[in-house]
Amino acid sequence: MSAEAGCTVTGLSTLSHSFSCLLISCMWILHICLVSSTFPQTAFSAMQEVLEIFSNLPIHESASPFPVKALSGGPQAGDKVLVVGAGPAGVHMAMKLHRLGHEVTIVDKSIVGGKAKSVDYRNVVHEMGACYLSPDYELVVQLLQEFELSEQYTVRNRTVWTDENKDVGKKLRDWVYKAAKEAKGEPKASDSHIAFEIFSDTFNYISHHRRLLKNYSETGFLPPRPDKEQLDELQMSIKDFFEEHDIKTLKPIFQLAYTLQGYGFVEEEPILYGMLWVTPKLINGLIEMLKVRKVLSRKRLRNRHGTPKAITTLKNGFLSLFQDIVKQCQEQSQEPSKKPFTVVENAQITRLQRDDDAVTIEYCLEDLTPVSDKFDFVVMAVPIPQIKGTLDMREDEKRLFSSLHESTFITSLVDYTPAKQGKETSIDNWMDNIVLDRPMQVWATRDTHQLVRENEEGVKFELERPEMGTLVAYQYKSHSLHDDATIAEGSLDDKVEEEKTDASDMLTKLLQRHGKTVHRSEQHRWRYFPRHDRKAISEGVLWDIMEKQGKHRTWYLGSQVSFEAINAIFSYNEQLLRIWKRQQDDNAVLAVHQARMVAANGPPPKRARRDDDVPLEVESAEV
């Protein structure tokens, strides 16, 4: 371990000095065993255990759970709330508000689920949008357990294809080790040496994660506002951050965990987004996944909260969770003590007006019937740029959301022959298409039938055509046609169709190169991960938005204020509700105190206003 790593670990506020020294000493002993080939697997496993303990240490008690001292407002008791967007963010917040006693109406241009799109086809559920759970998905797992939907399949094996091995795939671990050696500038290093370097860099990364974000336990949980120096560091690209702190072996880990998921390239994206997604628990799970064959046979597959220790998918799909949430809320709304819960799907919003006393929405139903309704508060669970034509945008909203840009993700459900046989893996990754940024080339495919076979020994599918396989293919482009100001509005739809056709042709050619024939393809195009640029990150835009939450009778949700991951969205919603509850509790305490003062002393005397009188800023009391 480098001296920098030792100093960083030792300086952690969450660790005592003696524990830090003990941890570093253990790492050195294990490194010696690993390099000298003395019980190499035992040493590797022991290092994994140390890393797991380190990544799960509790947050320091002095760390504030709130990113800002107060919001600008929120729904008051008895308010009728409109939620625009029936995706994961909107459905989750609608459920929470309904359970708090609000009347809630969700309006969406499509159907419930948003990017949580699961297709039940040929006896298995194929995920076309949100697809994986990771070790820090505690909030998601809690809901899955509540609705009895927590059965999961573990992603055990992957095959990696590169330009060098177009005909013969390699193991994921082999590709990671090779890429880590190149990133470190040590192409001839041994696997055991680079394995230790990855562990060392992971410890370093976790220490920086805690130093900068503090509230690391939940994906997307926004920490207290950083100072200017920290913001300057958080806006660095992921690649530059790794080079600055000499943790370069993590670059391929992030290309798998971050870029492959469609979140952007490590050379461009700010480390803040990288840290909001790759928490200490997640990176520990990724490290474990690299040796998953040797681990799964002898170690438990779940953490104490029921979250997976590796990467998993849901047997019944993510869509089932949000459909069940809506169903439960609608059933509960029939009870005399509950407020109404309404969902309007396939609605075309034509106007959304926010006044001082109400929020007015006008939309057309699927049969073109016009509807107008009034609410007390609105929750925007769709990206602001995607609805700005119908929303009465304010100047501060234009400023806060003008830095958003998005990517394009296309998923395709494909029937092909011949089907996978024998020991072929369920997931294939074409890493050079990812690393070299080849727009709309295939990045990954997942065969769900094969994934089930890897998890359920002896399982057999009663398929009409057993010789035919079905996979989900992923294709990505780092920018969106909707962000291209040079495209005339009237020709945008034509450009989108051209893009989808090109993607379909590229997918067909790649499968043909691997000896497969396409028989059917169902395509879905996503406007993916609206996020802020590095300049806005350096100015603290996420914290500015949090402080404005509630102004204009509006809350903003989703990846535009957090991150494009279901657990991150849930975490942000929970955090928003906690801050608002604290403010309401503070106001209630203050009102009781003022009432007692008036009862004891009478109302305060009025005085004439002087010219030098100025309004005072009153901060919310800390609990």
C-alpha positions as CSV (number, residue, x, y, z in Angstrom):
1,M,0.0,0.0,0.0
2,S,1.3,3.5,-0.9
3,A,2.1,6.0,1.8
4,E,-0.7,8.2,0.6
5,A,-3.1,5.3,1.1
6,G,-1.9,4.8,4.6
7,C,-2.1,8.5,5.5
8,T,-5.6,8.7,4.0
9,V,-6.9,5.7,5.9
10,T,-5.3,6.8,9.1
11,G,-6.9,10.3,8.8
12,L,-10.5,9.0,8.5
13,S,-12.7,10.6,11.1
14,T,-14.7,7.4,11.4
15,L,-11.7,5.3,12.4
16,S,-9.6,5.5,15.5
17,H,-5.9,5.8,15.0
18,S,-5.2,2.4,16.5
19,F,-7.7,0.6,14.3
20,S,-6.3,2.3,11.2
21,C,-2.8,1.1,12.1
22,L,-4.0,-2.4,12.7
23,L,-5.9,-2.4,9.4
24,I,-2.9,-1.2,7.4
25,S,-0.7,-3.8,9.1
26,C,-3.1,-6.6,8.2
27,M,-3.1,-5.4,4.6
28,W,0.7,-5.5,4.4
29,I,0.8,-9.1,5.9
30,L,-1.8,-10.2,3.4
31,H,0.0,-8.6,0.6
32,I,3.2,-10.4,1.5
33,C,1.3,-13.7,1.5
34,L,-0.3,-12.9,-1.8
35,V,2.8,-12.0,-3.6
36,S,4.9,-14.8,-2.2
37,S,2.2,-17.3,-3.3
38,T,1.7,-18.4,0.4
39,F,-1.9,-19.3,0.7
40,P,-2.8,-16.8,-2.2
41,Q,-6.5,-17.6,-2.2
42,T,-6.7,-17.4,1.6
43,A,-5.0,-14.0,1.5
44,F,-7.3,-12.8,-1.2
45,S,-10.3,-13.8,0.8
46,A,-9.0,-12.3,4.0
47,M,-8.4,-9.0,2.1
48,Q,-12.0,-9.2,0.9
49,E,-13.2,-9.6,4.5
50,V,-11.2,-6.5,5.6
51,L,-12.6,-4.5,2.7
52,E,-16.2,-5.5,3.6
53,I,-15.7,-4.4,7.2
54,F,-14.2,-1.1,6.0
55,S,-17.0,-0.4,3.5
56,N,-19.7,-1.1,6.0
57,L,-18.4,1.1,8.9
58,P,-21.2,3.4,10.3
59,I,-21.3,7.1,9.5
60,H,-19.6,9.3,12.1
61,E,-22.2,10.6,14.5
62,S,-21.3,14.2,13.9
63,A,-22.2,13.9,10.2
64,S,-25.5,15.8,9.5
65,P,-28.1,13.8,7.6
66,F,-29.4,17.0,6.0
67,P,-27.8,18.7,2.9
68,V,-29.5,22.0,3.6
69,K,-30.9,23.7,6.7
70,A,-34.3,24.3,5.3
71,L,-36.5,23.9,2.2
72,S,-38.4,26.7,0.6
73,G,-41.7,24.9,1.3
74,G,-43.7,21.7,0.9
75,P,-47.2,20.2,1.0
76,Q,-49.2,21.3,4.1
77,A,-51.5,19.0,6.0
78,G,-54.6,18.3,4.0
79,D,-53.1,19.5,0.7
80,K,-54.3,18.0,-2.5
81,V,-51.1,17.0,-4.4
82,L,-50.4,16.5,-8.1
83,V,-47.6,14.2,-9.2
84,V,-46.4,14.6,-12.8
85,G,-44.8,11.4,-13.9
86,A,-45.6,7.8,-13.0
87,G,-42.0,6.4,-13.1
88,P,-40.2,5.1,-10.0
89,A,-39.6,8.6,-8.5
90,G,-43.2,9.7,-8.9
91,V,-44.9,6.5,-7.8
92,H,-42.6,6.2,-4.7
93,M,-43.3,9.8,-3.6
94,A,-47.0,9.5,-4.3
95,M,-47.1,6.4,-2.1
96,K,-45.3,8.3,0.7
97,L,-47.5,11.3,0.5
98,H,-50.7,9.2,0.4
99,R,-49.5,7.4,3.5
100,L,-49.0,10.8,5.2
101,G,-52.7,11.6,4.6
102,H,-52.6,13.6,1.3
103,E,-55.0,13.2,-1.6
104,V,-52.8,12.3,-4.5
105,T,-53.2,12.3,-8.3
106,I,-50.5,11.0,-10.7
107,V,-50.6,12.1,-14.3
108,D,-48.3,10.6,-17.0
109,K,-48.1,10.7,-20.7
110,S,-47.5,6.9,-20.7
111,I,-48.2,4.1,-18.2
112,V,-47.1,3.3,-14.7
113,G,-43.4,2.3,-14.4
114,G,-41.5,4.7,-16.6
115,K,-38.0,3.2,-17.1
116,A,-39.0,0.3,-14.9
117,K,-40.2,-1.6,-18.0
118,S,-40.4,-5.4,-17.5
119,V,-41.7,-7.7,-20.3
120,D,-43.0,-11.2,-19.5
121,Y,-42.1,-13.2,-22.6
122,R,-41.3,-16.9,-23.2
123,N,-41.8,-17.8,-19.5
124,V,-39.4,-15.3,-18.0
125,V,-39.4,-11.6,-17.2
126,H,-37.0,-9.5,-19.4
127,E,-35.9,-6.1,-18.0
128,M,-35.9,-3.4,-20.7
129,G,-35.2,-0.5,-18.4
130,A,-34.1,-0.7,-14.7
131,C,-32.6,-4.2,-14.3
132,Y,-30.1,-4.7,-11.4
133,L,-29.9,-4.5,-7.6
134,S,-26.6,-3.8,-5.9
135,P,-25.4,-4.2,-2.3
136,D,-26.6,-0.8,-1.1
137,Y,-30.2,-1.1,-2.4
138,E,-31.6,-1.1,1.2
139,L,-34.6,1.1,0.5
140,V,-35.6,-0.9,-2.6
141,V,-35.2,-4.2,-0.8
142,Q,-37.4,-3.0,2.1
143,L,-40.2,-2.3,-0.3
144,L,-39.6,-5.5,-2.2
145,Q,-39.9,-7.4,1.1
146,E,-43.1,-5.5,2.0
147,F,-44.7,-6.5,-1.3
148,E,-43.2,-10.0,-1.2
149,L,-41.3,-9.5,-4.5
150,S,-37.7,-9.9,-3.2
151,E,-36.8,-13.2,-5.1
152,Q,-33.6,-12.5,-7.1
153,Y,-31.2,-14.1,-9.5
154,T,-27.5,-13.5,-9.0
155,V,-25.3,-12.4,-11.9
156,R,-22.6,-15.0,-11.7
157,N,-20.7,-15.0,-15.0
158,R,-20.0,-12.6,-17.9
159,T,-18.1,-13.0,-21.1
160,V,-16.1,-10.0,-22.4
161,W,-15.4,-9.4,-26.1
162,T,-12.8,-7.0,-27.4
163,D,-11.2,-6.2,-30.8
164,E,-8.4,-8.5,-29.9
165,N,-10.7,-11.5,-29.2
166,K,-13.6,-11.2,-31.5
167,D,-14.0,-14.9,-31.8
168,V,-13.2,-16.1,-28.3
169,G,-14.5,-14.3,-25.3
170,K,-12.6,-13.9,-22.1
171,K,-13.6,-13.8,-18.4
172,L,-14.5,-10.5,-16.9
173,R,-11.8,-10.7,-14.3
174,D,-9.1,-11.3,-17.0
175,W,-10.3,-8.1,-18.8
176,V,-10.3,-6.1,-15.6
177,Y,-6.8,-7.2,-14.6
178,K,-5.4,-6.4,-18.0
179,A,-7.1,-3.0,-18.2
180,A,-6.0,-2.2,-14.6
181,K,-2.4,-3.1,-15.5
182,E,-2.5,-0.7,-18.5
183,A,-4.1,2.1,-16.4
184,K,-1.4,1.7,-13.7
185,G,1.3,1.6,-16.4
186,E,2.5,-1.9,-15.4
187,P,1.4,-4.1,-18.3
188,K,3.7,-7.0,-17.2
189,A,2.6,-7.0,-13.6
190,S,1.4,-10.3,-12.1
191,D,-2.3,-10.8,-11.4
192,S,-1.7,-11.2,-7.7
193,H,0.2,-7.8,-7.7
194,I,-2.5,-6.0,-9.6
195,A,-5.2,-7.6,-7.4
196,F,-3.5,-6.0,-4.3
197,E,-3.3,-2.7,-6.1
198,I,-7.0,-2.8,-6.8
199,F,-7.7,-3.5,-3.2
200,S,-5.4,-0.7,-2.1
201,D,-7.0,1.8,-4.5
202,T,-10.4,0.7,-3.3
203,F,-9.5,1.5,0.3
204,N,-8.2,4.9,-0.9
205,Y,-11.4,5.5,-2.9
206,I,-13.6,4.8,0.1
207,S,-11.6,7.1,2.3
208,H,-12.0,10.0,-0.3
209,H,-15.7,9.1,-0.6
210,R,-16.2,9.6,3.1
211,R,-14.1,12.7,3.2
212,L,-16.1,14.4,0.4
213,L,-19.6,13.0,0.8
214,K,-19.8,11.7,4.4
215,N,-23.3,10.3,4.1
216,Y,-22.2,7.3,2.1
217,S,-24.6,4.6,3.3
218,E,-27.3,5.2,0.7
219,T,-26.9,5.6,-3.1
220,G,-27.8,9.2,-4.1
221,F,-28.1,10.5,-0.6
222,L,-27.1,14.1,-0.9
223,P,-24.5,15.2,1.7
224,P,-24.3,18.6,3.5
225,R,-23.2,21.3,1.0
226,P,-19.4,21.0,0.4
227,D,-17.2,24.1,0.6
228,K,-15.7,25.7,-2.5
229,E,-12.6,23.7,-2.4
230,Q,-14.5,20.4,-2.1
231,L,-16.9,21.4,-5.0
232,D,-13.9,22.1,-7.2
233,E,-12.7,18.6,-6.4
234,L,-16.1,17.0,-7.0
235,Q,-16.5,18.6,-10.4
236,M,-13.3,16.9,-11.6
237,S,-13.8,14.1,-14.2
238,I,-13.7,10.6,-12.8
239,K,-10.5,9.9,-14.8
240,D,-8.7,13.1,-13.5
241,F,-9.8,12.4,-10.0
242,F,-8.2,8.9,-10.2
243,E,-5.0,10.3,-11.6
244,E,-4.9,13.1,-9.0
245,H,-5.1,10.6,-6.1
246,D,-3.2,7.7,-7.8
247,I,-6.1,5.2,-7.8
248,K,-5.9,4.5,-11.5
249,T,-6.6,0.8,-11.3
250,L,-10.2,1.6,-10.5
251,K,-10.7,3.0,-14.0
252,P,-11.9,-0.4,-15.5
253,I,-14.1,-1.0,-12.4
254,F,-15.9,2.3,-13.1
255,Q,-16.1,1.6,-16.8
256,L,-18.1,-1.5,-15.8
257,A,-20.1,0.0,-13.0
258,Y,-20.7,3.5,-14.4
259,T,-20.1,3.8,-18.1
260,L,-21.6,0.4,-19.0
261,Q,-24.9,1.4,-17.2
262,G,-25.2,4.4,-19.5
263,Y,-24.2,7.1,-17.0
264,G,-21.4,8.6,-19.1
265,F,-17.7,8.3,-19.7
266,V,-15.1,8.4,-17.0
267,E,-13.2,11.0,-19.1
268,E,-16.2,13.4,-19.0
269,E,-18.4,12.8,-16.0
270,P,-17.8,14.6,-12.7
271,I,-16.6,12.4,-9.8
272,L,-19.6,13.6,-7.8
273,Y,-21.9,11.5,-9.9
274,G,-19.5,8.6,-9.7
275,M,-19.5,8.8,-5.9
276,L,-23.3,9.1,-5.7
277,W,-23.5,5.8,-7.6
278,V,-20.4,3.8,-6.6
279,T,-20.7,3.8,-2.8
280,P,-18.3,1.9,-0.6
281,K,-20.9,-1.0,-0.4
282,L,-21.2,-1.1,-4.2
283,I,-17.5,-1.1,-5.0
284,N,-17.1,-3.8,-2.4
285,G,-19.7,-5.9,-4.2
286,L,-18.0,-5.3,-7.5
287,I,-14.7,-6.4,-6.1
288,E,-16.4,-9.6,-4.9
289,M,-18.1,-10.1,-8.2
290,L,-14.6,-10.4,-9.9
291,K,-14.1,-13.7,-8.0
292,V,-17.7,-14.7,-7.7
293,R,-17.3,-18.3,-8.8
294,K,-15.0,-19.1,-5.9
295,V,-17.0,-17.0,-3.4
296,L,-20.6,-17.9,-3.9
297,S,-20.2,-21.6,-3.0
298,R,-19.1,-20.8,0.5
299,K,-20.3,-17.3,1.5
300,R,-23.8,-15.9,2.2
301,L,-25.4,-14.1,-0.7
302,R,-27.2,-11.5,1.3
303,N,-26.2,-8.7,3.8
304,R,-28.0,-8.4,7.1
305,H,-30.6,-6.0,5.5
306,G,-31.4,-8.6,2.8
307,T,-29.5,-6.6,0.2
308,P,-27.5,-8.7,-2.3
309,K,-23.7,-9.1,-1.7
310,A,-23.2,-9.2,-5.5
311,I,-25.2,-7.9,-8.5
312,T,-28.7,-9.4,-8.9
313,T,-31.9,-9.1,-11.0
314,L,-35.5,-9.5,-9.8
315,K,-37.4,-12.7,-10.7
316,N,-40.6,-10.8,-11.2
317,G,-39.1,-7.5,-12.6
318,F,-39.1,-4.0,-11.3
319,L,-42.3,-3.1,-13.0
320,S,-44.3,-5.4,-10.7
321,L,-43.1,-3.4,-7.6
322,F,-44.5,-0.1,-8.9
323,Q,-47.7,-1.7,-10.2
324,D,-48.3,-3.3,-6.7
325,I,-47.6,0.1,-5.0
326,V,-50.2,1.8,-7.1
327,K,-52.7,-1.1,-6.6
328,Q,-52.2,-1.0,-2.8
329,C,-52.7,2.8,-2.7
330,Q,-55.8,2.6,-4.8
331,E,-57.3,-0.1,-2.6
332,Q,-56.5,1.8,0.6
333,S,-58.1,4.9,-0.9
334,Q,-61.4,3.1,-0.8
335,E,-61.3,3.0,3.0
336,P,-63.4,5.7,4.8
337,S,-60.4,7.1,6.6
338,K,-58.1,7.4,3.5
339,K,-57.9,10.1,0.9
340,P,-58.3,9.4,-2.8
341,F,-55.4,8.1,-4.9
342,T,-55.8,8.5,-8.6
343,V,-53.6,7.5,-11.6
344,V,-54.2,9.0,-15.0
345,E,-52.2,7.2,-17.8
346,N,-51.7,8.2,-21.4
347,A,-52.5,11.8,-20.7
348,Q,-51.2,14.7,-22.9
349,I,-50.6,17.7,-20.7
350,T,-51.3,21.0,-22.4
351,R,-50.9,23.4,-19.5
352,L,-49.4,23.5,-16.0
353,Q,-49.9,26.8,-14.2
354,R,-48.7,27.6,-10.7
355,D,-50.3,30.6,-9.0
356,D,-50.1,31.9,-5.4
357,D,-53.1,30.0,-4.3
358,A,-53.3,26.9,-6.5
359,V,-51.8,24.7,-9.2
360,T,-53.9,24.2,-12.3
361,I,-53.3,21.4,-14.8
362,E,-55.0,20.9,-18.2
363,Y,-54.6,17.7,-20.2
364,C,-56.3,15.4,-22.7
365,L,-57.1,11.8,-22.0
366,E,-56.3,9.0,-24.5
367,D,-59.8,9.5,-26.1
368,L,-59.0,13.3,-26.5
369,T,-61.4,14.3,-23.7
370,P,-60.1,17.5,-22.1
371,V,-59.7,17.7,-18.4
372,S,-58.9,20.6,-16.0
373,D,-58.1,20.2,-12.3
374,K,-56.7,22.3,-9.4
375,F,-54.3,21.2,-6.7
376,D,-52.5,22.8,-3.8
377,F,-49.0,21.4,-4.6
378,V,-47.2,19.8,-7.5
379,V,-44.4,17.2,-7.6
380,M,-42.4,17.3,-10.8
381,A,-41.2,13.7,-11.3
382,V,-40.2,14.2,-14.9
383,P,-37.2,16.2,-16.2
384,I,-38.0,19.9,-16.4
385,P,-36.6,20.3,-20.0
386,Q,-39.0,17.6,-21.2
387,I,-42.1,19.5,-20.0
388,K,-41.0,23.1,-20.3
389,G,-43.3,23.7,-23.3
390,T,-46.4,23.3,-21.0
391,L,-44.9,24.4,-17.6
392,D,-45.0,28.1,-16.6
393,M,-41.2,28.2,-16.2
394,R,-39.8,30.7,-13.7
395,E,-36.4,32.5,-14.1
396,D,-34.8,30.6,-11.2
397,E,-36.0,27.3,-12.7
398,K,-34.5,28.2,-16.1
399,R,-31.2,29.0,-14.4
400,L,-31.1,25.8,-12.2
401,F,-32.1,23.3,-14.9
402,S,-30.4,24.9,-18.0
403,S,-27.2,22.8,-17.4
404,L,-29.0,19.5,-17.9
405,H,-28.0,17.2,-20.7
406,E,-29.0,13.6,-21.4
407,S,-27.9,10.5,-23.3
408,T,-29.7,8.0,-25.5
409,F,-30.1,4.3,-24.5
410,I,-31.8,1.8,-26.8
411,T,-32.8,-1.6,-25.5
412,S,-34.0,-4.4,-27.8
413,L,-35.7,-7.7,-27.1
414,V,-34.5,-10.1,-29.7
415,D,-35.4,-13.7,-30.7
416,Y,-32.4,-15.4,-32.3
417,T,-31.1,-18.8,-33.4
418,P,-29.3,-20.9,-32.4
419,A,-30.0,-20.5,-28.6
420,K,-27.1,-20.5,-26.1
421,Q,-26.0,-24.0,-25.0
422,G,-23.9,-25.6,-22.3
423,K,-21.6,-23.3,-20.3
424,E,-22.2,-20.1,-22.2
425,T,-22.6,-17.1,-19.8
426,S,-25.8,-15.1,-19.5
427,I,-24.2,-11.7,-20.1
428,D,-21.9,-10.6,-22.8
429,N,-20.0,-7.2,-22.8
430,W,-18.3,-5.6,-25.8
431,M,-15.8,-3.5,-23.9
432,D,-14.0,-1.8,-26.8
433,N,-17.4,-0.4,-28.0
434,I,-17.7,1.1,-24.5
435,V,-14.2,2.3,-23.9
436,L,-13.7,3.7,-27.4
437,D,-17.2,5.4,-27.4
438,R,-18.6,3.9,-30.6
439,P,-22.1,5.4,-30.8
440,M,-25.0,3.0,-31.0
441,Q,-22.8,-0.1,-31.2
442,V,-23.9,-3.0,-28.9
443,W,-22.5,-2.6,-25.4
444,A,-24.1,-5.6,-23.7
445,T,-26.6,-8.4,-24.1
446,R,-28.4,-10.4,-21.4
447,D,-30.0,-13.8,-21.9
448,T,-32.5,-14.2,-19.1
449,H,-33.2,-17.9,-19.7
450,Q,-29.5,-18.6,-19.3
451,L,-29.4,-16.4,-16.2
452,V,-32.2,-18.5,-14.6
453,R,-30.3,-21.7,-15.5
454,E,-27.2,-20.3,-13.7
455,N,-29.3,-19.8,-10.6
456,E,-31.7,-22.7,-10.6
457,E,-29.9,-26.0,-11.3
458,G,-31.9,-28.4,-13.5
459,V,-34.6,-25.8,-14.4
460,K,-36.3,-26.5,-17.8
461,F,-38.4,-24.1,-19.8
462,E,-41.4,-25.3,-21.8
463,L,-40.8,-23.3,-24.9
464,E,-42.6,-23.5,-28.2
465,R,-39.3,-23.2,-30.1
466,P,-36.5,-24.5,-27.8
467,E,-33.9,-24.0,-30.4
468,M,-34.5,-20.2,-30.3
469,G,-33.0,-17.9,-27.7
470,T,-34.1,-14.5,-26.5
471,L,-31.9,-11.7,-25.3
472,V,-32.0,-8.1,-24.3
473,A,-29.4,-5.9,-26.1
474,Y,-28.1,-2.5,-25.0
475,Q,-26.9,0.3,-27.3
476,Y,-25.8,3.7,-26.1
477,K,-25.0,7.2,-27.4
478,S,-23.5,9.8,-25.1
479,H,-25.7,12.6,-26.3
480,S,-29.3,13.0,-27.2
481,L,-30.9,14.3,-30.4
482,H,-33.2,16.3,-28.1
483,D,-30.1,18.3,-26.9
484,D,-29.0,19.1,-30.5
485,A,-30.0,22.7,-31.2
486,T,-29.1,22.3,-34.9
487,I,-32.0,19.9,-35.5
488,A,-35.2,21.6,-36.6
489,E,-38.2,20.7,-34.4
490,G,-40.2,19.4,-37.3
491,S,-37.5,16.9,-38.4
492,L,-36.7,15.5,-34.9
493,D,-39.1,12.6,-35.1
494,D,-37.5,11.6,-38.4
495,K,-34.0,11.8,-36.9
496,V,-35.2,9.6,-34.0
497,E,-36.5,6.9,-36.4
498,E,-33.2,7.0,-38.4
499,E,-31.3,6.5,-35.1
500,K,-33.4,3.5,-34.2
501,T,-33.0,1.9,-37.6
502,D,-29.2,2.3,-37.5
503,A,-29.2,0.8,-34.0
504,S,-31.2,-2.2,-35.2
505,D,-28.8,-2.7,-38.2
506,M,-25.8,-2.6,-36.0
507,L,-27.3,-5.2,-33.6
508,T,-28.2,-7.6,-36.4
509,K,-24.7,-7.4,-37.8
510,L,-23.0,-8.1,-34.5
511,L,-25.2,-11.1,-33.8
512,Q,-24.5,-12.4,-37.3
513,R,-20.8,-12.1,-36.7
514,H,-21.3,-14.4,-33.7
515,G,-23.3,-16.9,-35.8
516,K,-26.7,-15.9,-34.7
517,T,-29.8,-15.0,-36.9
518,V,-32.3,-12.4,-35.7
519,H,-36.0,-13.5,-36.1
520,R,-37.8,-10.8,-34.1
521,S,-36.8,-7.5,-32.4
522,E,-38.8,-5.2,-30.1
523,Q,-37.1,-1.9,-29.5
524,H,-37.4,0.8,-26.7
525,R,-35.6,4.1,-26.9
526,W,-34.9,6.0,-23.7
527,R,-34.0,9.6,-23.1
528,Y,-31.5,8.7,-20.4
529,F,-30.1,10.3,-17.2
530,P,-30.6,14.0,-17.5
531,R,-27.7,15.4,-15.5
532,H,-25.8,18.6,-14.9
533,D,-22.5,19.6,-16.4
534,R,-19.3,20.0,-14.5
535,K,-19.5,23.8,-14.3
536,A,-22.9,23.6,-12.6
537,I,-21.6,20.9,-10.2
538,S,-18.7,23.3,-9.3
539,E,-21.3,26.0,-8.5
540,G,-23.3,23.6,-6.2
541,V,-26.4,23.3,-8.4
542,L,-27.7,20.2,-6.6
543,W,-27.7,22.0,-3.3
544,D,-29.2,25.1,-4.8
545,I,-32.1,23.0,-6.1
546,M,-32.6,21.4,-2.7
547,E,-32.8,24.8,-1.1
548,K,-35.4,25.9,-3.7
549,Q,-37.5,22.8,-3.2
550,G,-41.1,23.9,-2.3
551,K,-40.8,27.3,-4.0
552,H,-43.5,27.9,-6.6
553,R,-45.6,25.2,-4.8
554,T,-43.2,22.6,-6.4
555,W,-40.9,19.8,-5.6
556,Y,-38.5,18.3,-8.2
557,L,-37.6,14.6,-8.2
558,G,-35.7,12.1,-10.2
559,S,-32.2,12.0,-11.7
560,Q,-32.3,15.7,-12.6
561,V,-31.8,16.3,-8.8
562,S,-30.1,13.1,-7.8
563,F,-29.0,10.1,-9.9
564,E,-30.4,7.7,-12.5
565,A,-30.8,4.7,-10.2
566,I,-33.9,3.5,-8.4
567,N,-32.3,3.4,-4.9
568,A,-30.8,6.9,-5.5
569,I,-34.3,8.2,-6.4
570,F,-35.8,6.6,-3.3
571,S,-33.0,8.0,-1.1
572,Y,-33.6,11.5,-2.4
573,N,-37.3,11.3,-1.8
574,E,-36.8,10.0,1.7
575,Q,-34.3,12.8,2.4
576,L,-36.7,15.4,1.1
577,L,-39.5,14.2,3.3
578,R,-37.3,14.0,6.4
579,I,-36.1,17.6,6.0
580,W,-39.7,18.8,5.5
581,K,-41.0,16.9,8.5
582,R,-38.2,18.4,10.6
583,Q,-39.3,21.9,9.5
584,Q,-42.9,21.2,10.3
585,D,-42.0,19.9,13.7
586,D,-39.8,22.9,14.3
587,N,-42.7,25.2,13.3
588,A,-45.1,23.4,15.6
589,V,-42.7,23.7,18.5
590,L,-42.2,27.4,17.7
591,A,-45.9,28.0,17.5
592,V,-46.5,26.4,20.9
593,H,-43.7,28.5,22.4
594,Q,-45.1,31.7,20.9
595,A,-48.6,30.9,22.1
596,R,-47.3,30.3,25.7
597,M,-45.5,33.6,25.5
598,V,-48.6,35.5,24.4
599,A,-50.7,33.8,27.1
600,A,-48.2,34.7,29.8
601,N,-47.2,38.3,28.7
602,G,-49.9,39.3,26.1
603,P,-49.2,40.2,22.5
604,P,-45.9,42.1,21.8
605,P,-46.3,45.9,21.5
606,K,-46.4,47.3,18.0
607,R,-43.8,49.8,17.1
608,A,-43.5,52.3,14.3
609,R,-41.4,51.1,11.4
610,R,-38.1,53.0,11.0
611,D,-36.3,53.6,7.7
612,D,-33.4,51.4,8.7
613,D,-35.6,48.4,9.5
614,V,-34.6,45.4,7.3
615,P,-36.1,41.9,7.2
616,L,-34.2,39.3,9.3
617,E,-33.3,35.9,8.0
618,V,-34.6,33.3,10.4
619,E,-32.9,29.9,10.1
620,S,-34.9,26.7,11.0
621,A,-34.0,25.5,14.5
622,E,-31.9,22.4,14.6
623,V,-33.4,19.4,16.3
